[in-house]
Amino acid sequence: MNPQLLCDAIKRQRIITFSYKNTLRSAEPHLLGYDKKNNLALSAWQLSGGSGQSWRTFHLSLMTNVSITDEEFPRIRPDYNPNDQTMNRIVCRL
């Protein structure tokens, strides 16, 4: 998984689709960084798949078949924290 692909989706506010733990998902990516265990992780608003709509953190090592759609998300989601304390180092963010 190329982190730059996700940074591009974040910058352009594009919805992404991907498989995670054998489930197809779609999400609005907001922040990419390294968590406290040094895993590259994506903080995103999940739109579909898994357990419904809400904030989720996805480890890039478990994401497959990632693609950027042409569909934009128009706004930053409520409760978005650009200084997420669960991240040791931020790569890119809205």
VEXDO-188336 format. One record per residue (C-alpha): residue number from 1; residue in one letter; x, y, z. Coordinates in steps of 0.5 Angstrom, whole numbers, padded with zeros to 4 digits, always signed. Layout:
N
<NUM,a,<X,Y,Z>>
...
//
This chain:
94
<1,m,<+0000,+0000,+0000>>
<2,n,<+0003,+0007,-0002>>
<3,p,<+0002,+0012,+0003>>
<4,q,<+0002,+0017,-0002>>
<5,l,<-0004,+0015,-0005>>
<6,l,<-0008,+0016,+0001>>
<7,c,<-0005,+0023,+0002>>
<8,d,<-0007,+0024,-0005>>
<9,a,<-0014,+0022,-0003>>
<10,i,<-0014,+0026,+0004>>
<11,k,<-0012,+0032,+0000>>
<12,r,<-0017,+0032,-0005>>
<13,q,<-0022,+0030,+0000>>
<14,r,<-0024,+0023,-0004>>
<15,i,<-0028,+0017,-0002>>
<16,i,<-0024,+0011,-0002>>
<17,t,<-0026,+0004,-0002>>
<18,f,<-0022,-0002,+0000>>
<19,s,<-0022,-0009,+0004>>
<20,y,<-0020,-0010,+0011>>
<21,k,<-0021,-0016,+0015>>
<22,n,<-0024,-0019,+0009>>
<23,t,<-0030,-0014,+0009>>
<24,l,<-0031,-0009,+0003>>
<25,r,<-0031,-0002,+0006>>
<26,s,<-0032,+0005,+0004>>
<27,a,<-0029,+0011,+0008>>
<28,e,<-0027,+0019,+0008>>
<29,p,<-0020,+0019,+0010>>
<30,h,<-0018,+0025,+0014>>
<31,l,<-0011,+0023,+0017>>
<32,l,<-0005,+0018,+0016>>
<33,g,<+0000,+0017,+0021>>
<34,y,<+0004,+0013,+0026>>
<35,d,<+0001,+0010,+0032>>
<36,k,<+0004,+0009,+0039>>
<37,k,<+0006,+0002,+0036>>
<38,n,<+0009,+0005,+0030>>
<39,n,<+0004,+0002,+0025>>
<40,l,<+0002,+0006,+0019>>
<41,a,<-0005,+0008,+0021>>
<42,l,<-0011,+0012,+0017>>
<43,s,<-0016,+0015,+0021>>
<44,a,<-0023,+0016,+0017>>
<45,w,<-0030,+0016,+0017>>
<46,q,<-0033,+0009,+0015>>
<47,l,<-0039,+0010,+0011>>
<48,s,<-0040,+0003,+0009>>
<49,g,<-0038,-0004,+0011>>
<50,g,<-0036,-0007,+0018>>
<51,s,<-0040,-0004,+0024>>
<52,g,<-0043,+0002,+0020>>
<53,q,<-0042,+0009,+0020>>
<54,s,<-0037,+0012,+0025>>
<55,w,<-0030,+0014,+0026>>
<56,r,<-0025,+0008,+0025>>
<57,t,<-0017,+0007,+0025>>
<58,f,<-0015,+0002,+0020>>
<59,h,<-0008,-0001,+0020>>
<60,l,<-0005,+0000,+0013>>
<61,s,<-0002,-0007,+0013>>
<62,l,<-0009,-0010,+0013>>
<63,m,<-0012,-0006,+0008>>
<64,t,<-0012,-0009,+0001>>
<65,n,<-0015,-0007,-0006>>
<66,v,<-0015,+0001,-0004>>
<67,s,<-0018,+0005,-0009>>
<68,i,<-0019,+0013,-0010>>
<69,t,<-0026,+0014,-0012>>
<70,d,<-0028,+0020,-0016>>
<71,e,<-0033,+0022,-0011>>
<72,e,<-0031,+0028,-0006>>
<73,f,<-0034,+0029,+0001>>
<74,p,<-0036,+0036,+0002>>
<75,r,<-0034,+0037,+0009>>
<76,i,<-0029,+0035,+0015>>
<77,r,<-0033,+0031,+0019>>
<78,p,<-0035,+0033,+0026>>
<79,d,<-0031,+0031,+0032>>
<80,y,<-0025,+0030,+0027>>
<81,n,<-0018,+0032,+0031>>
<82,p,<-0013,+0034,+0027>>
<83,n,<-0008,+0033,+0033>>
<84,d,<-0010,+0026,+0034>>
<85,q,<-0006,+0024,+0041>>
<86,t,<-0006,+0016,+0039>>
<87,m,<-0001,+0018,+0033>>
<88,n,<+0006,+0019,+0035>>
<89,r,<+0008,+0022,+0028>>
<90,i,<+0003,+0025,+0023>>
<91,v,<+0004,+0024,+0015>>
<92,c,<-0001,+0028,+0012>>
<93,r,<-0008,+0030,+0014>>
<94,l,<-0014,+0035,+0013>>
//
